[in-house]
Each structure stands twice: as C-alpha cells, then as structure tokens.
Amino acid sequence: MTDSRPRRSVRRTLPARKRIALIAHDGKKAELMEWAERWRDTLAMHQLVGTGTTAGRLSASLGLEVEGLMSGPLGGDQQIGARITEQRLDLLIFFWDPFAPQPHDPDVKALLRLAALWNVPVACNAASADFLISSPWLDKPYEMAIPDADAWVASRNPE
C-alpha cells in the first residue's frame, strides 16, 4: 500500500540570510510597498525576489536589489513555486486580493499549495507579514521538516 502523502521526515535548514519572495496582486501593490518601506532595513539583510511589476516597484522604492521574475499571470507564480520545490525560497510574502478575481487563480492556488506542502512560511497580509518578518528566527538558521519526496516517489513506483 502506498502513502497518499509524503512523510515529513527530511530536515531542511533555512539559512540566516533568507530568500524572500515578495508578491502582490494589483489591488494590493500599494499596501505591499508601504509595508516594505517600513521593513526596508530588515529586508536589506536578505535576498529578495518578486514577480513582474512588484519586483521593479520594490527595487525602485527601496533602493534594494530585487530579482525580478515574470508577471504572475505570465508564469511568475509558477517560477516562485518551482523555487519552493527546489528549496531555493525560504519565505513567501504574498499580498493577494480577496476581492478581485484573478485570471491566474489556479496558479495562485498551486503556489499556496506548494508553500504548504514544503512547509514554507507564508504571509498573506500586512499583519501576518509583520509577525513573520519580526520573528526571532528571521536572521538565524532554522531547522524544519519537509516531505521526503524521494521516498514517496519510490513508494509509488515500485520496481
């Protein structure tokens, strides 16, 4: 009998200098900009990545390097998801707009699913982002459990 989900039996250590994704839907970009300006000095100590317009606006506003990926609807959400599965992303700050239907809602759902699966801390609004960015673990290594993907795949494909 195969397991329906991978066991969280592998340990991963997030580095002291975190890789943080900053994403915002159009209706939430101004709110993310305001939040990021308040936390500029803290964000400056970490590696930042963002999707489309958000990355460019953050970089210009904060004077910090923010690696820009594609716009969310053009695949940027999936690029962030790939980094999560490759364990090349440590925190996800995603100010999503609950009032505006998004043409790429399936991509957003997939991104949030991957973050939950791979145990990536996620903030979806200013309050949760404040808690996440002010955590005592932000600038320290942090060990956490992640799925044992290799064992799960092997259990589903017996030779």
Beta strands, then each sheet from edge to edge (+ up, - down):
strand 1: 10-14
strand 2: 19-24
strand 3: 47-51
strand 4: 66-69
strand 5: 91-95
strand 6: 122-123
strand 7: 142-146
sheet 1: 1+ 7-
sheet 2: 4+ 3+ 2+ 5+ 6+
end
